[in-house]
Amino acid sequence: MSYKGKSLLITDKGKFIIETIREADNKSLTSVEYTAEWEKRLNLIANNQYSPQEFMLNVKKFTKAIINEASKM
């Protein structure tokens, strides 16, 4: 990203990264269902019904899977 005055602009590198992740990820990052599932788990954590450590472990697995898929492109 870069700034032009008060405007935030995306760089070519940023565009490339976003498109690569979109293609590799098959839209799960932008999925309404996936977002709802994360929100549900965060609410469970807030109510001490789900482990924050397990949540972060799943986030790490998800991130690694996206990176692995994007690196194949």
C-alpha positions as CSV (number, residue, x, y, z in Angstrom):
1,M,0.0,0.0,0.0
2,S,1.0,3.6,-0.5
3,Y,-0.5,6.9,0.2
4,K,-1.4,9.8,-2.1
5,G,-2.5,12.6,0.2
6,K,-5.1,11.2,2.4
7,S,-5.9,8.3,0.0
8,L,-4.7,4.8,0.4
9,L,-3.5,3.1,-2.8
10,I,-2.8,-0.5,-3.4
11,T,0.5,-1.3,-5.1
12,D,1.0,-3.7,-7.9
13,K,2.7,-6.1,-5.4
14,G,-0.4,-5.9,-3.2
15,K,-2.7,-6.6,-6.1
16,F,-0.6,-9.6,-7.1
17,I,-0.7,-11.0,-3.5
18,I,-4.5,-10.6,-3.3
19,E,-5.2,-12.2,-6.6
20,T,-2.8,-15.1,-5.9
21,I,-4.5,-15.8,-2.6
22,R,-8.0,-15.5,-4.1
23,E,-7.1,-18.0,-6.8
24,A,-5.3,-20.4,-4.5
25,D,-7.8,-20.2,-1.6
26,N,-11.0,-20.8,-3.6
27,K,-12.8,-17.9,-1.9
28,S,-12.8,-19.3,1.6
29,L,-11.3,-16.1,3.0
30,T,-14.3,-14.2,1.6
31,S,-16.9,-16.8,2.3
32,V,-19.8,-15.7,4.5
33,E,-20.0,-19.2,6.0
34,Y,-16.4,-19.3,6.9
35,T,-16.5,-15.9,8.5
36,A,-19.6,-17.0,10.5
37,E,-17.8,-20.0,11.7
38,W,-14.8,-17.9,13.0
39,E,-17.2,-15.5,14.7
40,K,-19.0,-18.5,16.4
41,R,-15.7,-19.8,17.7
42,L,-14.6,-16.3,18.9
43,N,-17.9,-16.1,20.8
44,L,-17.2,-19.5,22.3
45,I,-13.8,-18.3,23.4
46,A,-15.3,-15.2,25.0
47,N,-17.6,-17.5,27.0
48,N,-14.8,-19.9,28.0
49,Q,-16.3,-22.7,25.9
50,Y,-13.5,-23.0,23.3
51,S,-9.8,-23.0,23.6
52,P,-8.0,-19.9,22.3
53,Q,-4.9,-22.1,21.7
54,E,-7.0,-24.5,19.5
55,F,-8.4,-21.6,17.6
56,M,-4.9,-20.2,16.9
57,L,-3.7,-23.7,15.9
58,N,-6.6,-23.9,13.3
59,V,-5.7,-20.3,12.1
60,K,-2.1,-21.4,11.6
61,K,-3.1,-24.6,9.7
62,F,-5.5,-22.5,7.5
63,T,-2.8,-20.0,6.8
64,K,-0.2,-22.6,5.9
65,A,-2.6,-24.3,3.5
66,I,-3.3,-21.0,1.7
67,I,0.4,-20.3,1.5
68,N,1.2,-23.8,0.2
69,E,-1.5,-23.6,-2.4
70,A,-0.4,-20.1,-3.5
71,S,3.2,-21.2,-3.8
72,K,2.2,-23.8,-6.4
73,M,0.9,-21.2,-8.8
